């Protein structure tokens, strides 16, 4: 289903690559040389990451800062994020629809392959974040806008009228599905955030294989979204023929 007024506020595809001990900070400059024409704006941030490992009968956690460089287009509606063994391609509103987003993902991936020469994809994640704002009514009821009782939204939330949070997570084949629902009226206007995150593990770094797996993830994102929303929500998103 394609909508004339999509509720997507961010979509991203993240690749985590097999660790490469030879990787260094020169990757940022090499990546920049391949994307500068269409992602000319650049900044650097530091991300906090946690490493967890088993130590004897216990668990050891270590936190460290990791540099990440972001490459934006001039309008800042598209960006690529590059970190240690990591690439993310993000799009912000207006959502360009799948064919164009898909093309952007592969532009970023091909640039990263040239810059870093990774050997394998450990995990590929496709994530869509939707914000649904129902029209004003005397009484808000979450079950009017989401299909509570589906595999992804608990029936318990059906009569929620003020605030609620739900997270459903399960393994799916060689990957994982995570669906998070946040309902809030803190701004005075009720809204719903539906966060769908699907991933696959251990993917050979072959463009044809990645392409097929990415299309599979996108099909599942659509299935999950359609399973979560009600017909009333579809009406305000305006389905296209």
N, C-alpha and C positions, 0 to 999 in steps of 0.2 A: 504494500500500500504506500502510495506517495501522497503527501499533503501539501496544499497550497500555502498553509501557514504552519510550518513545522515548529515543534516545541523545543528543538535541539538548541541548547546554549553552549555546548562544546562536544566535539567528537575528536577522538585521538586514537592513534595506533602506536603502540610501544613495542620495541624489540629489545630484548635482553640477550646479549651475545655470550658465547662461551668465553670465560675469562682468558685474557691474553696478557701475559706478564711483560711482554715487550711494548705494550701500549704506553704512550706518554702524551703530554699536553700538546705536542705538535699536531695532533689529530684535529684540533679545533681550527687551526689555520688551513690545513689541507681540506677539511670539509667546507670551510668558507670559500675557498677558491672554486668549488664546484657549484655553489648555490648563490653566490653574491649577486648574480644578475636578477634573480627573482626573490631573494631574501636578503635585502641589503642592510637591514637594521640589526645590530648585534649588541647583546649585553651579557654579563656574566653574573651568576648567582651561586650561592653555596647551599647545598642540600645536606640535611642530616640523614645519615643512614645507620642502620643497626645490623651488626653481624652477630648471629647466634650460632654457637657450636656446643656440642656435648663435651663436657669435661668430667671424666670419671662418672660419678652417679648424679652429677648436676648439670646445669646449663650455664654457660658463660656468655654474657652479652657485652659487646663493645660498640660504642658510638663514635662515629667520626664524620668530619665534614668532607663533602665531595664537591669539587667544582663542576659546574654545568654551564654551558654556553647556549644561549637562545638566539636563534636567527629568525627575524620577523620580515614579513613583507612590509611595504611602505604604510599600508592601512592598519597593520597589526591585527589582521583577521586570520593570518596563517603563521605558524611558527614551527620550526624544527628545534628540538632540544637534544643536545649531545652531551653525554657524560661518559664515564668509564664503562666501556662495553655496553653502552646504552644509546638508543635513538628513539625519539618520540616525534611523531608528526601530528600537529594539532590544527583544527580549524574552529573558528569562532563565528558567531552570526554575522551575516546571513549564511546559513548552511548551504554549501554549493551542490548538494545532492551527491549520491554515491559515485557516479562515474568520475566526476572531477576530484572528489576527495581521494578516491582510489589512485588516480593519476598522480596527485601530490604525494601520497604515501610512497609510491615507487620512485618518484624523483628524489625524495629524501633518502630512501634506502640505497639507491644506486650511487648517490653521492657518498654515503657513508661507506659502502663497500670499497669504493675507489680510495677513500681517505684512510680507512682503518684495516682493510683486508681481513675481516673476521672469517672464522672457519665454520661457525655453526650458530644457529639461533636456539638458545635455551628456552626462551618463552616469547610468544607473540600474543599481545593483548589488544583487543579492539574494545573501546569503551565509548558509550554514548550517554550524555547527561541531558535529560529533558526537564524543562520547567513548564508545568501546566498551570495556567491561571484561569480557573473557572469564572464565568460571569457572576456579578454580584447577585446574591440572593439573601432572603431573610435568614435562612439556616443552611449552613454548610454540612455536608455529610460525605465522608471520604468514599463510601461505597457507591455513591452516584457517579464517581469519576474514575475509579479504579475497579477492576474486576477482582474484588476480594473473594477469597476462596479458591483462586487459581493456584497454580504451583508456586507462584512467586510473591503473592500478596496474601497474608493471613486473613481468614474470615473474621478474626478477632478485631480487625481494624475497621470493619464495615461501618459502624456508627460513630467513628471518631469525628469530632467536630472542631477540635482546637489544635492539638499537636500530637504527632506520633512518629515513631521511627521503627523501621523493620529492615532486617538484613537476612537474606536467604543465600546460603552458600553451599555448593555441592560439587563433587567431581563429575566431570562429563568426559568419558573416554580418556584421552591423553591430556585433558585440560581441566578447566574449572569454570563454573558460572557463578557470578556474584550479582545479586540484584538488591539494591538498597532503595527504600522508599522513605522520604522525609516529608512530613506534612507540617506546615506551620502557618500561623496567622500573626507572627510577630510584627509585621509591617502594617497590620490593620486589614490587609487583604489576604484571604486564604490562598495558598499556592501549594503545589505538590512538586517535589523533585524526584524523578525516577532515574536512577543511576544503574546502567546495565554494563557489566564488565565480563567479557568472555575471553578465555585464553586457551592456547594450545602450547604444548611443550615439545622440545626436541624436534625441531624442524630443520631438515637439510637446507643449506644455503644455496638453493637452486631457484631461480626466479619463477619458473613454471610451477614448482611445488608450492612456493610461497604464495603465488597468485591464487592457486586453487584453494589453499587453506584459508586465505584471507576472505575469499568469496564465501566460503563455508561459514566463517565467523559472522560475516555481515548478514547472511541469511538467518542465522540463529538470533542475531540482535533483533531483526524484524519480527521473528516469531515470538520472542520474549515480550517485546513492546506491545504487539497486538494482543497477546494473552493477558497483559496487565491492564490495558485501558478499556473503558466502557464505551458503548455507542454514543453516549452524550459527549464524551471527550473527542471521539472521532468527528462528531458534528462540528465542534468549535475549531478543529484543526483543518477542516474543509478538504475531504478526500478529492483527489484529482481523478478524472476518468482514465 
